[in-house]
Amino acid sequence: MAVGVTGLWLAGKRSWTGWAVGLAAQVLWLAYSLVTEQWGFLVSCFVYGAVYIRNLRAWLRPAPPVTTASEVTARVDH
């Protein structure tokens, strides 16, 4: 739990490493699920892992530039 909370804390501080730490925490939950045969944790670790991967990719991928309405109008006028 401490690893997951640390990841969320880092993500809240706007650091991409938070999502990476959260993803790494899922490996611990995977091991816990397998050792204790608690299959609900297995399902949740894959679901959480998918969310962490999605958020990590979004943070590492540069956002496309935003075009404002005035920029669009200026292009049309020229």
mmCIF file of the N, C-alpha and C atoms, coordinates in Angstrom:
data_MODEL
# 
_entry.id   MODEL 
# 
loop_
_atom_site.group_PDB 
_atom_site.id 
_atom_site.type_symbol 
_atom_site.label_atom_id 
_atom_site.label_alt_id 
_atom_site.label_comp_id 
_atom_site.label_asym_id 
_atom_site.label_entity_id 
_atom_site.label_seq_id 
_atom_site.pdbx_PDB_ins_code 
_atom_site.Cartn_x 
_atom_site.Cartn_y 
_atom_site.Cartn_z 
_atom_site.occupancy 
_atom_site.B_iso_or_equiv 
_atom_site.pdbx_formal_charge 
_atom_site.auth_seq_id 
_atom_site.auth_comp_id 
_atom_site.auth_asym_id 
_atom_site.auth_atom_id 
_atom_site.pdbx_PDB_model_num 
ATOM 1   N N  . MET A 1 1  ? 0.820  -1.189  0.000   1.00 0.00 ? 1  MET A N  1 
ATOM 2   C CA . MET A 1 1  ? 0.000  0.000   0.000   1.00 0.00 ? 1  MET A CA 1 
ATOM 3   C C  . MET A 1 1  ? 0.867  1.257   0.000   1.00 0.00 ? 1  MET A C  1 
ATOM 4   N N  . ALA A 1 2  ? 1.963  1.236   0.730   1.00 0.00 ? 2  ALA A N  1 
ATOM 5   C CA . ALA A 1 2  ? 2.827  2.409   0.819   1.00 0.00 ? 2  ALA A CA 1 
ATOM 6   C C  . ALA A 1 2  ? 3.393  2.788   -0.552  1.00 0.00 ? 2  ALA A C  1 
ATOM 7   N N  . VAL A 1 3  ? 3.724  1.777   -1.349  1.00 0.00 ? 3  VAL A N  1 
ATOM 8   C CA . VAL A 1 3  ? 4.262  2.057   -2.686  1.00 0.00 ? 3  VAL A CA 1 
ATOM 9   C C  . VAL A 1 3  ? 3.191  2.726   -3.550  1.00 0.00 ? 3  VAL A C  1 
ATOM 10  N N  . GLY A 1 4  ? 1.966  2.211   -3.514  1.00 0.00 ? 4  GLY A N  1 
ATOM 11  C CA . GLY A 1 4  ? 0.872  2.781   -4.293  1.00 0.00 ? 4  GLY A CA 1 
ATOM 12  C C  . GLY A 1 4  ? 0.545  4.205   -3.877  1.00 0.00 ? 4  GLY A C  1 
ATOM 13  N N  . VAL A 1 5  ? 0.509  4.448   -2.569  1.00 0.00 ? 5  VAL A N  1 
ATOM 14  C CA . VAL A 1 5  ? 0.229  5.801   -2.076  1.00 0.00 ? 5  VAL A CA 1 
ATOM 15  C C  . VAL A 1 5  ? 1.356  6.755   -2.476  1.00 0.00 ? 5  VAL A C  1 
ATOM 16  N N  . THR A 1 6  ? 2.586  6.293   -2.420  1.00 0.00 ? 6  THR A N  1 
ATOM 17  C CA . THR A 1 6  ? 3.711  7.124   -2.855  1.00 0.00 ? 6  THR A CA 1 
ATOM 18  C C  . THR A 1 6  ? 3.566  7.493   -4.328  1.00 0.00 ? 6  THR A C  1 
ATOM 19  N N  . GLY A 1 7  ? 3.164  6.530   -5.145  1.00 0.00 ? 7  GLY A N  1 
ATOM 20  C CA . GLY A 1 7  ? 2.943  6.806   -6.567  1.00 0.00 ? 7  GLY A CA 1 
ATOM 21  C C  . GLY A 1 7  ? 1.864  7.842   -6.779  1.00 0.00 ? 7  GLY A C  1 
ATOM 22  N N  . LEU A 1 8  ? 0.756  7.713   -6.055  1.00 0.00 ? 8  LEU A N  1 
ATOM 23  C CA . LEU A 1 8  ? -0.322 8.700   -6.181  1.00 0.00 ? 8  LEU A CA 1 
ATOM 24  C C  . LEU A 1 8  ? 0.124  10.077  -5.698  1.00 0.00 ? 8  LEU A C  1 
ATOM 25  N N  . TRP A 1 9  ? 0.918  10.116  -4.641  1.00 0.00 ? 9  TRP A N  1 
ATOM 26  C CA . TRP A 1 9  ? 1.436  11.387  -4.124  1.00 0.00 ? 9  TRP A CA 1 
ATOM 27  C C  . TRP A 1 9  ? 2.330  12.059  -5.166  1.00 0.00 ? 9  TRP A C  1 
ATOM 28  N N  . LEU A 1 10 ? 3.208  11.284  -5.789  1.00 0.00 ? 10 LEU A N  1 
ATOM 29  C CA . LEU A 1 10 ? 4.086  11.836  -6.829  1.00 0.00 ? 10 LEU A CA 1 
ATOM 30  C C  . LEU A 1 10 ? 3.284  12.312  -8.033  1.00 0.00 ? 10 LEU A C  1 
ATOM 31  N N  . ALA A 1 11 ? 2.274  11.550  -8.432  1.00 0.00 ? 11 ALA A N  1 
ATOM 32  C CA . ALA A 1 11 ? 1.426  11.959  -9.557  1.00 0.00 ? 11 ALA A CA 1 
ATOM 33  C C  . ALA A 1 11 ? 0.688  13.248  -9.216  1.00 0.00 ? 11 ALA A C  1 
ATOM 34  N N  . GLY A 1 12 ? 0.259  13.381  -7.967  1.00 0.00 ? 12 GLY A N  1 
ATOM 35  C CA . GLY A 1 12 ? -0.404 14.607  -7.526  1.00 0.00 ? 12 GLY A CA 1 
ATOM 36  C C  . GLY A 1 12 ? 0.515  15.808  -7.528  1.00 0.00 ? 12 GLY A C  1 
ATOM 37  N N  . LYS A 1 13 ? 1.812  15.558  -7.426  1.00 0.00 ? 13 LYS A N  1 
ATOM 38  C CA . LYS A 1 13 ? 2.802  16.636  -7.511  1.00 0.00 ? 13 LYS A CA 1 
ATOM 39  C C  . LYS A 1 13 ? 3.232  16.879  -8.958  1.00 0.00 ? 13 LYS A C  1 
ATOM 40  N N  . ARG A 1 14 ? 2.461  16.312  -9.883  1.00 0.00 ? 14 ARG A N  1 
ATOM 41  C CA . ARG A 1 14 ? 2.673  16.479  -11.319 1.00 0.00 ? 14 ARG A CA 1 
ATOM 42  C C  . ARG A 1 14 ? 4.001  15.889  -11.803 1.00 0.00 ? 14 ARG A C  1 
ATOM 43  N N  . SER A 1 15 ? 4.306  14.710  -11.296 1.00 0.00 ? 15 SER A N  1 
ATOM 44  C CA . SER A 1 15 ? 5.511  14.003  -11.726 1.00 0.00 ? 15 SER A CA 1 
ATOM 45  C C  . SER A 1 15 ? 5.105  12.704  -12.413 1.00 0.00 ? 15 SER A C  1 
ATOM 46  N N  . TRP A 1 16 ? 5.655  12.470  -13.591 1.00 0.00 ? 16 TRP A N  1 
ATOM 47  C CA . TRP A 1 16 ? 5.341  11.251  -14.327 1.00 0.00 ? 16 TRP A CA 1 
ATOM 48  C C  . TRP A 1 16 ? 5.810  10.011  -13.568 1.00 0.00 ? 16 TRP A C  1 
ATOM 49  N N  . THR A 1 17 ? 6.782  10.186  -12.676 1.00 0.00 ? 17 THR A N  1 
ATOM 50  C CA . THR A 1 17 ? 7.300  9.038   -11.935 1.00 0.00 ? 17 THR A CA 1 
ATOM 51  C C  . THR A 1 17 ? 6.241  8.427   -11.020 1.00 0.00 ? 17 THR A C  1 
ATOM 52  N N  . GLY A 1 18 ? 5.243  9.218   -10.668 1.00 0.00 ? 18 GLY A N  1 
ATOM 53  C CA . GLY A 1 18 ? 4.158  8.680   -9.851  1.00 0.00 ? 18 GLY A CA 1 
ATOM 54  C C  . GLY A 1 18 ? 3.441  7.540   -10.541 1.00 0.00 ? 18 GLY A C  1 
ATOM 55  N N  . TRP A 1 19 ? 3.200  7.705   -11.839 1.00 0.00 ? 19 TRP A N  1 
ATOM 56  C CA . TRP A 1 19 ? 2.515  6.652   -12.598 1.00 0.00 ? 19 TRP A CA 1 
ATOM 57  C C  . TRP A 1 19 ? 3.415  5.434   -12.745 1.00 0.00 ? 19 TRP A C  1 
ATOM 58  N N  . ALA A 1 20 ? 4.726  5.657   -12.885 1.00 0.00 ? 20 ALA A N  1 
ATOM 59  C CA . ALA A 1 20 ? 5.661  4.540   -12.992 1.00 0.00 ? 20 ALA A CA 1 
ATOM 60  C C  . ALA A 1 20 ? 5.746  3.771   -11.672 1.00 0.00 ? 20 ALA A C  1 
ATOM 61  N N  . VAL A 1 21 ? 5.759  4.483   -10.555 1.00 0.00 ? 21 VAL A N  1 
ATOM 62  C CA . VAL A 1 21 ? 5.791  3.830   -9.240  1.00 0.00 ? 21 VAL A CA 1 
ATOM 63  C C  . VAL A 1 21 ? 4.500  3.035   -9.027  1.00 0.00 ? 21 VAL A C  1 
ATOM 64  N N  . GLY A 1 22 ? 3.369  3.613   -9.398  1.00 0.00 ? 22 GLY A N  1 
ATOM 65  C CA . GLY A 1 22 ? 2.096  2.908   -9.275  1.00 0.00 ? 22 GLY A CA 1 
ATOM 66  C C  . GLY A 1 22 ? 2.066  1.646   -10.115 1.00 0.00 ? 22 GLY A C  1 
ATOM 67  N N  . LEU A 1 23 ? 2.623  1.723   -11.313 1.00 0.00 ? 23 LEU A N  1 
ATOM 68  C CA . LEU A 1 23 ? 2.693  0.548   -12.172 1.00 0.00 ? 23 LEU A CA 1 
ATOM 69  C C  . LEU A 1 23 ? 3.577  -0.527  -11.546 1.00 0.00 ? 23 LEU A C  1 
ATOM 70  N N  . ALA A 1 24 ? 4.698  -0.113  -10.977 1.00 0.00 ? 24 ALA A N  1 
ATOM 71  C CA . ALA A 1 24 ? 5.591  -1.067  -10.309 1.00 0.00 ? 24 ALA A CA 1 
ATOM 72  C C  . ALA A 1 24 ? 4.897  -1.720  -9.111  1.00 0.00 ? 24 ALA A C  1 
ATOM 73  N N  . ALA A 1 25 ? 4.043  -0.976  -8.435  1.00 0.00 ? 25 ALA A N  1 
ATOM 74  C CA . ALA A 1 25 ? 3.320  -1.529  -7.284  1.00 0.00 ? 25 ALA A CA 1 
ATOM 75  C C  . ALA A 1 25 ? 2.410  -2.675  -7.703  1.00 0.00 ? 25 ALA A C  1 
ATOM 76  N N  . GLN A 1 26 ? 1.964  -2.655  -8.929  1.00 0.00 ? 26 GLN A N  1 
ATOM 77  C CA . GLN A 1 26 ? 1.071  -3.724  -9.391  1.00 0.00 ? 26 GLN A CA 1 
ATOM 78  C C  . GLN A 1 26 ? 1.797  -5.069  -9.445  1.00 0.00 ? 26 GLN A C  1 
ATOM 79  N N  . VAL A 1 27 ? 3.108  -5.044  -9.628  1.00 0.00 ? 27 VAL A N  1 
ATOM 80  C CA . VAL A 1 27 ? 3.889  -6.288  -9.597  1.00 0.00 ? 27 VAL A CA 1 
ATOM 81  C C  . VAL A 1 27 ? 3.804  -6.905  -8.198  1.00 0.00 ? 27 VAL A C  1 
ATOM 82  N N  . LEU A 1 28 ? 3.846  -6.042  -7.180  1.00 0.00 ? 28 LEU A N  1 
ATOM 83  C CA . LEU A 1 28 ? 3.725  -6.538  -5.803  1.00 0.00 ? 28 LEU A CA 1 
ATOM 84  C C  . LEU A 1 28 ? 2.337  -7.139  -5.558  1.00 0.00 ? 28 LEU A C  1 
ATOM 85  N N  . TRP A 1 29 ? 1.296  -6.460  -6.069  1.00 0.00 ? 29 TRP A N  1 
ATOM 86  C CA . TRP A 1 29 ? -0.060 -6.984  -5.909  1.00 0.00 ? 29 TRP A CA 1 
ATOM 87  C C  . TRP A 1 29 ? -0.243 -8.288  -6.692  1.00 0.00 ? 29 TRP A C  1 
ATOM 88  N N  . LEU A 1 30 ? 0.407  -8.385  -7.833  1.00 0.00 ? 30 LEU A N  1 
ATOM 89  C CA . LEU A 1 30 ? 0.350  -9.616  -8.622  1.00 0.00 ? 30 LEU A CA 1 
ATOM 90  C C  . LEU A 1 30 ? 0.932  -10.783 -7.810  1.00 0.00 ? 30 LEU A C  1 
ATOM 91  N N  . ALA A 1 31 ? 2.098  -10.554 -7.226  1.00 0.00 ? 31 ALA A N  1 
ATOM 92  C CA . ALA A 1 31 ? 2.730  -11.598 -6.412  1.00 0.00 ? 31 ALA A CA 1 
ATOM 93  C C  . ALA A 1 31 ? 1.853  -11.954 -5.219  1.00 0.00 ? 31 ALA A C  1 
ATOM 94  N N  . TYR A 1 32 ? 1.299  -10.963 -4.557  1.00 0.00 ? 32 TYR A N  1 
ATOM 95  C CA . TYR A 1 32 ? 0.415  -11.199 -3.406  1.00 0.00 ? 32 TYR A CA 1 
ATOM 96  C C  . TYR A 1 32 ? -0.793 -12.038 -3.816  1.00 0.00 ? 32 TYR A C  1 
ATOM 97  N N  . SER A 1 33 ? -1.376 -11.687 -4.942  1.00 0.00 ? 33 SER A N  1 
ATOM 98  C CA . SER A 1 33 ? -2.549 -12.406 -5.415  1.00 0.00 ? 33 SER A CA 1 
ATOM 99  C C  . SER A 1 33 ? -2.233 -13.871 -5.702  1.00 0.00 ? 33 SER A C  1 
ATOM 100 N N  . LEU A 1 34 ? -1.112 -14.105 -6.344  1.00 0.00 ? 34 LEU A N  1 
ATOM 101 C CA . LEU A 1 34 ? -0.740 -15.478 -6.695  1.00 0.00 ? 34 LEU A CA 1 
ATOM 102 C C  . LEU A 1 34 ? -0.397 -16.313 -5.464  1.00 0.00 ? 34 LEU A C  1 
ATOM 103 N N  . VAL A 1 35 ? 0.358  -15.723 -4.533  1.00 0.00 ? 35 VAL A N  1 
ATOM 104 C CA . VAL A 1 35 ? 0.777  -16.459 -3.337  1.00 0.00 ? 35 VAL A CA 1 
ATOM 105 C C  . VAL A 1 35 ? -0.412 -16.789 -2.441  1.00 0.00 ? 35 VAL A C  1 
ATOM 106 N N  . THR A 1 36 ? -1.336 -15.843 -2.295  1.00 0.00 ? 36 THR A N  1 
ATOM 107 C CA . THR A 1 36 ? -2.475 -16.052 -1.397  1.00 0.00 ? 36 THR A CA 1 
ATOM 108 C C  . THR A 1 36 ? -3.698 -16.629 -2.110  1.00 0.00 ? 36 THR A C  1 
ATOM 109 N N  . GLU A 1 37 ? -3.591 -16.786 -3.432  1.00 0.00 ? 37 GLU A N  1 
ATOM 110 C CA . GLU A 1 37 ? -4.693 -17.297 -4.259  1.00 0.00 ? 37 GLU A CA 1 
ATOM 111 C C  . GLU A 1 37 ? -5.962 -16.461 -4.107  1.00 0.00 ? 37 GLU A C  1 
ATOM 112 N N  . GLN A 1 38 ? -5.773 -15.163 -4.015  1.00 0.00 ? 38 GLN A N  1 
ATOM 113 C CA . GLN A 1 38 ? -6.898 -14.229 -3.962  1.00 0.00 ? 38 GLN A CA 1 
ATOM 114 C C  . GLN A 1 38 ? -7.037 -13.612 -5.355  1.00 0.00 ? 38 GLN A C  1 
ATOM 115 N N  . TRP A 1 39 ? -7.867 -14.216 -6.155  1.00 0.00 ? 39 TRP A N  1 
ATOM 116 C CA . TRP A 1 39 ? -7.933 -13.901 -7.575  1.00 0.00 ? 39 TRP A CA 1 
ATOM 117 C C  . TRP A 1 39 ? -8.539 -12.526 -7.850  1.00 0.00 ? 39 TRP A C  1 
ATOM 118 N N  . GLY A 1 40 ? -9.287 -11.987 -6.923  1.00 0.00 ? 40 GLY A N  1 
ATOM 119 C CA . GLY A 1 40 ? -9.812 -10.628 -7.093  1.00 0.00 ? 40 GLY A CA 1 
ATOM 120 C C  . GLY A 1 40 ? -8.688 -9.609  -7.183  1.00 0.00 ? 40 GLY A C  1 
ATOM 121 N N  . PHE A 1 41 ? -7.633 -9.818  -6.405  1.00 0.00 ? 41 PHE A N  1 
ATOM 122 C CA . PHE A 1 41 ? -6.478 -8.926  -6.483  1.00 0.00 ? 41 PHE A CA 1 
ATOM 123 C C  . PHE A 1 41 ? -5.791 -9.045  -7.837  1.00 0.00 ? 41 PHE A C  1 
ATOM 124 N N  . LEU A 1 42 ? -5.810 -10.226 -8.402  1.00 0.00 ? 42 LEU A N  1 
ATOM 125 C CA . LEU A 1 42 ? -5.207 -10.435 -9.713  1.00 0.00 ? 42 LEU A CA 1 
ATOM 126 C C  . LEU A 1 42 ? -5.928 -9.596  -10.769 1.00 0.00 ? 42 LEU A C  1 
ATOM 127 N N  . VAL A 1 43 ? -7.250 -9.644  -10.740 1.00 0.00 ? 43 VAL A N  1 
ATOM 128 C CA . VAL A 1 43 ? -8.042 -8.843  -11.681 1.00 0.00 ? 43 VAL A CA 1 
ATOM 129 C C  . VAL A 1 43 ? -7.775 -7.358  -11.466 1.00 0.00 ? 43 VAL A C  1 
ATOM 130 N N  . SER A 1 44 ? -7.801 -6.925  -10.211 1.00 0.00 ? 44 SER A N  1 
ATOM 131 C CA . SER A 1 44 ? -7.615 -5.496  -9.942  1.00 0.00 ? 44 SER A CA 1 
ATOM 132 C C  . SER A 1 44 ? -6.223 -5.016  -10.333 1.00 0.00 ? 44 SER A C  1 
ATOM 133 N N  . CYS A 1 45 ? -5.209 -5.859  -10.181 1.00 0.00 ? 45 CYS A N  1 
ATOM 134 C CA . CYS A 1 45 ? -3.861 -5.402  -10.535 1.00 0.00 ? 45 CYS A CA 1 
ATOM 135 C C  . CYS A 1 45 ? -3.743 -5.194  -12.044 1.00 0.00 ? 45 CYS A C  1 
ATOM 136 N N  . PHE A 1 46 ? -4.454 -5.987  -12.843 1.00 0.00 ? 46 PHE A N  1 
ATOM 137 C CA . PHE A 1 46 ? -4.426 -5.770  -14.291 1.00 0.00 ? 46 PHE A CA 1 
ATOM 138 C C  . PHE A 1 46 ? -5.221 -4.523  -14.687 1.00 0.00 ? 46 PHE A C  1 
ATOM 139 N N  . VAL A 1 47 ? -6.331 -4.296  -14.014 1.00 0.00 ? 47 VAL A N  1 
ATOM 140 C CA . VAL A 1 47 ? -7.124 -3.094  -14.308 1.00 0.00 ? 47 VAL A CA 1 
ATOM 141 C C  . VAL A 1 47 ? -6.353 -1.844  -13.898 1.00 0.00 ? 47 VAL A C  1 
ATOM 142 N N  . TYR A 1 48 ? -5.829 -1.830  -12.675 1.00 0.00 ? 48 TYR A N  1 
ATOM 143 C CA . TYR A 1 48 ? -5.038 -0.686  -12.229 1.00 0.00 ? 48 TYR A CA 1 
ATOM 144 C C  . TYR A 1 48 ? -3.804 -0.514  -13.103 1.00 0.00 ? 48 TYR A C  1 
ATOM 145 N N  . GLY A 1 49 ? -3.164 -1.622  -13.461 1.00 0.00 ? 49 GLY A N  1 
ATOM 146 C CA . GLY A 1 49 ? -1.984 -1.552  -14.324 1.00 0.00 ? 49 GLY A CA 1 
ATOM 147 C C  . GLY A 1 49 ? -2.294 -0.904  -15.653 1.00 0.00 ? 49 GLY A C  1 
ATOM 148 N N  . ALA A 1 50 ? -3.453 -1.234  -16.238 1.00 0.00 ? 50 ALA A N  1 
ATOM 149 C CA . ALA A 1 50 ? -3.847 -0.625  -17.513 1.00 0.00 ? 50 ALA A CA 1 
ATOM 150 C C  . ALA A 1 50 ? -4.032 0.882   -17.363 1.00 0.00 ? 50 ALA A C  1 
ATOM 151 N N  . VAL A 1 51 ? -4.623 1.305   -16.256 1.00 0.00 ? 51 VAL A N  1 
ATOM 152 C CA . VAL A 1 51 ? -4.812 2.749   -16.015 1.00 0.00 ? 51 VAL A CA 1 
ATOM 153 C C  . VAL A 1 51 ? -3.467 3.428   -15.821 1.00 0.00 ? 51 VAL A C  1 
ATOM 154 N N  . TYR A 1 52 ? -2.581 2.812   -15.051 1.00 0.00 ? 52 TYR A N  1 
ATOM 155 C CA . TYR A 1 52 ? -1.247 3.394   -14.840 1.00 0.00 ? 52 TYR A CA 1 
ATOM 156 C C  . TYR A 1 52 ? -0.476 3.498   -16.156 1.00 0.00 ? 52 TYR A C  1 
ATOM 157 N N  . ILE A 1 53 ? -0.556 2.477   -17.006 1.00 0.00 ? 53 ILE A N  1 
ATOM 158 C CA . ILE A 1 53 ? 0.126  2.522   -18.302 1.00 0.00 ? 53 ILE A CA 1 
ATOM 159 C C  . ILE A 1 53 ? -0.446 3.650   -19.155 1.00 0.00 ? 53 ILE A C  1 
ATOM 160 N N  . ARG A 1 54 ? -1.763 3.768   -19.189 1.00 0.00 ? 54 ARG A N  1 
ATOM 161 C CA . ARG A 1 54 ? -2.407 4.826   -19.979 1.00 0.00 ? 54 ARG A CA 1 
ATOM 162 C C  . ARG A 1 54 ? -1.951 6.207   -19.504 1.00 0.00 ? 54 ARG A C  1 
ATOM 163 N N  . ASN A 1 55 ? -1.953 6.415   -18.190 1.00 0.00 ? 55 ASN A N  1 
ATOM 164 C CA . ASN A 1 55 ? -1.565 7.721   -17.656 1.00 0.00 ? 55 ASN A CA 1 
ATOM 165 C C  . ASN A 1 55 ? -0.079 7.996   -17.845 1.00 0.00 ? 55 ASN A C  1 
ATOM 166 N N  . LEU A 1 56 ? 0.749  6.986   -17.699 1.00 0.00 ? 56 LEU A N  1 
ATOM 167 C CA . LEU A 1 56 ? 2.190  7.167   -17.914 1.00 0.00 ? 56 LEU A CA 1 
ATOM 168 C C  . LEU A 1 56 ? 2.469  7.540   -19.364 1.00 0.00 ? 56 LEU A C  1 
ATOM 169 N N  . ARG A 1 57 ? 1.816  6.854   -20.305 1.00 0.00 ? 57 ARG A N  1 
ATOM 170 C CA . ARG A 1 57 ? 2.002  7.175   -21.726 1.00 0.00 ? 57 ARG A CA 1 
ATOM 171 C C  . ARG A 1 57 ? 1.530  8.594   -22.033 1.00 0.00 ? 57 ARG A C  1 
ATOM 172 N N  . ALA A 1 58 ? 0.421  9.000   -21.426 1.00 0.00 ? 58 ALA A N  1 
ATOM 173 C CA . ALA A 1 58 ? -0.093 10.353  -21.657 1.00 0.00 ? 58 ALA A CA 1 
ATOM 174 C C  . ALA A 1 58 ? 0.879  11.404  -21.136 1.00 0.00 ? 58 ALA A C  1 
ATOM 175 N N  . TRP A 1 59 ? 1.528  11.142  -20.012 1.00 0.00 ? 59 TRP A N  1 
ATOM 176 C CA . TRP A 1 59 ? 2.481  12.097  -19.455 1.00 0.00 ? 59 TRP A CA 1 
ATOM 177 C C  . TRP A 1 59 ? 3.764  12.163  -20.289 1.00 0.00 ? 59 TRP A C  1 
ATOM 178 N N  . LEU A 1 60 ? 4.176  11.034  -20.843 1.00 0.00 ? 60 LEU A N  1 
ATOM 179 C CA . LEU A 1 60 ? 5.438  11.008  -21.587 1.00 0.00 ? 60 LEU A CA 1 
ATOM 180 C C  . LEU A 1 60 ? 5.283  11.440  -23.039 1.00 0.00 ? 60 LEU A C  1 
ATOM 181 N N  . ARG A 1 61 ? 4.071  11.398  -23.563 1.00 0.00 ? 61 ARG A N  1 
ATOM 182 C CA . ARG A 1 61 ? 3.811  11.804  -24.938 1.00 0.00 ? 61 ARG A CA 1 
ATOM 183 C C  . ARG A 1 61 ? 3.565  13.309  -24.962 1.00 0.00 ? 61 ARG A C  1 
ATOM 184 N N  . PRO A 1 62 ? 4.286  14.046  -25.811 1.00 0.00 ? 62 PRO A N  1 
ATOM 185 C CA . PRO A 1 62 ? 4.050  15.496  -25.863 1.00 0.00 ? 62 PRO A CA 1 
ATOM 186 C C  . PRO A 1 62 ? 2.648  15.807  -26.396 1.00 0.00 ? 62 PRO A C  1 
ATOM 187 N N  . ALA A 1 63 ? 2.033  16.802  -25.793 1.00 0.00 ? 63 ALA A N  1 
ATOM 188 C CA . ALA A 1 63 ? 0.688  17.208  -26.218 1.00 0.00 ? 63 ALA A CA 1 
ATOM 189 C C  . ALA A 1 63 ? 0.783  18.017  -27.505 1.00 0.00 ? 63 ALA A C  1 
ATOM 190 N N  . PRO A 1 64 ? -0.164 17.832  -28.419 1.00 0.00 ? 64 PRO A N  1 
ATOM 191 C CA . PRO A 1 64 ? -0.155 18.644  -29.641 1.00 0.00 ? 64 PRO A CA 1 
ATOM 192 C C  . PRO A 1 64 ? -0.441 20.101  -29.302 1.00 0.00 ? 64 PRO A C  1 
ATOM 193 N N  . PRO A 1 65 ? 0.084  21.033  -30.108 1.00 0.00 ? 65 PRO A N  1 
ATOM 194 C CA . PRO A 1 65 ? -0.162 22.440  -29.816 1.00 0.00 ? 65 PRO A CA 1 
ATOM 195 C C  . PRO A 1 65 ? -1.650 22.773  -29.947 1.00 0.00 ? 65 PRO A C  1 
ATOM 196 N N  . VAL A 1 66 ? -2.104 23.659  -29.097 1.00 0.00 ? 66 VAL A N  1 
ATOM 197 C CA . VAL A 1 66 ? -3.501 24.073  -29.098 1.00 0.00 ? 66 VAL A CA 1 
ATOM 198 C C  . VAL A 1 66 ? -3.666 25.236  -30.063 1.00 0.00 ? 66 VAL A C  1 
ATOM 199 N N  . THR A 1 67 ? -4.657 25.128  -30.937 1.00 0.00 ? 67 THR A N  1 
ATOM 200 C CA . THR A 1 67 ? -4.948 26.196  -31.890 1.00 0.00 ? 67 THR A CA 1 
ATOM 201 C C  . THR A 1 67 ? -6.141 26.993  -31.364 1.00 0.00 ? 67 THR A C  1 
ATOM 202 N N  . THR A 1 68 ? -5.948 28.308  -31.219 1.00 0.00 ? 68 THR A N  1 
ATOM 203 C CA . THR A 1 68 ? -7.029 29.158  -30.735 1.00 0.00 ? 68 THR A CA 1 
ATOM 204 C C  . THR A 1 68 ? -7.894 29.619  -31.895 1.00 0.00 ? 68 THR A C  1 
ATOM 205 N N  . ALA A 1 69 ? -9.076 30.116  -31.573 1.00 0.00 ? 69 ALA A N  1 
ATOM 206 C CA . ALA A 1 69 ? -9.993 30.606  -32.601 1.00 0.00 ? 69 ALA A CA 1 
ATOM 207 C C  . ALA A 1 69 ? -9.376 31.766  -33.371 1.00 0.00 ? 69 ALA A C  1 
ATOM 208 N N  . SER A 1 70 ? -8.631 32.637  -32.704 1.00 0.00 ? 70 SER A N  1 
ATOM 209 C CA . SER A 1 70 ? -8.014 33.778  -33.395 1.00 0.00 ? 70 SER A CA 1 
ATOM 210 C C  . SER A 1 70 ? -6.944 33.323  -34.382 1.00 0.00 ? 70 SER A C  1 
ATOM 211 N N  . GLU A 1 71 ? -6.227 32.232  -34.060 1.00 0.00 ? 71 GLU A N  1 
ATOM 212 C CA . GLU A 1 71 ? -5.227 31.701  -34.986 1.00 0.00 ? 71 GLU A CA 1 
ATOM 213 C C  . GLU A 1 71 ? -5.897 31.112  -36.223 1.00 0.00 ? 71 GLU A C  1 
ATOM 214 N N  . VAL A 1 72 ? -7.021 30.455  -36.045 1.00 0.00 ? 72 VAL A N  1 
ATOM 215 C CA . VAL A 1 72 ? -7.747 29.884  -37.162 1.00 0.00 ? 72 VAL A CA 1 
ATOM 216 C C  . VAL A 1 72 ? -8.253 31.004  -38.055 1.00 0.00 ? 72 VAL A C  1 
ATOM 217 N N  . THR A 1 73 ? -8.805 32.060  -37.463 1.00 0.00 ? 73 THR A N  1 
ATOM 218 C CA . THR A 1 73 ? -9.306 33.208  -38.230 1.00 0.00 ? 73 THR A CA 1 
ATOM 219 C C  . THR A 1 73 ? -8.168 33.882  -38.987 1.00 0.00 ? 73 THR A C  1 
ATOM 220 N N  . ALA A 1 74 ? -7.022 34.018  -38.358 1.00 0.00 ? 74 ALA A N  1 
ATOM 221 C CA . ALA A 1 74 ? -5.874 34.658  -39.022 1.00 0.00 ? 74 ALA A CA 1 
ATOM 222 C C  . ALA A 1 74 ? -5.402 33.845  -40.223 1.00 0.00 ? 74 ALA A C  1 
ATOM 223 N N  . ARG A 1 75 ? -5.454 32.519  -40.124 1.00 0.00 ? 75 ARG A N  1 
ATOM 224 C CA . ARG A 1 75 ? -5.056 31.674  -41.256 1.00 0.00 ? 75 ARG A CA 1 
ATOM 225 C C  . ARG A 1 75 ? -6.025 31.802  -42.404 1.00 0.00 ? 75 ARG A C  1 
ATOM 226 N N  . VAL A 1 76 ? -7.291 31.874  -42.104 1.00 0.00 ? 76 VAL A N  1 
ATOM 227 C CA . VAL A 1 76 ? -8.320 31.976  -43.138 1.00 0.00 ? 76 VAL A CA 1 
ATOM 228 C C  . VAL A 1 76 ? -8.225 33.321  -43.849 1.00 0.00 ? 76 VAL A C  1 
ATOM 229 N N  . ASP A 1 77 ? -7.936 34.393  -43.102 1.00 0.00 ? 77 ASP A N  1 
ATOM 230 C CA . ASP A 1 77 ? -7.858 35.732  -43.675 1.00 0.00 ? 77 ASP A CA 1 
ATOM 231 C C  . ASP A 1 77 ? -6.667 35.902  -44.610 1.00 0.00 ? 77 ASP A C  1 
ATOM 232 N N  . HIS A 1 78 ? -5.639 35.105  -44.441 1.00 0.00 ? 78 HIS A N  1 
ATOM 233 C CA . HIS A 1 78 ? -4.436 35.277  -45.282 1.00 0.00 ? 78 HIS A CA 1 
ATOM 234 C C  . HIS A 1 78 ? -4.515 34.339  -46.395 1.00 0.00 ? 78 HIS A C  1 
# 
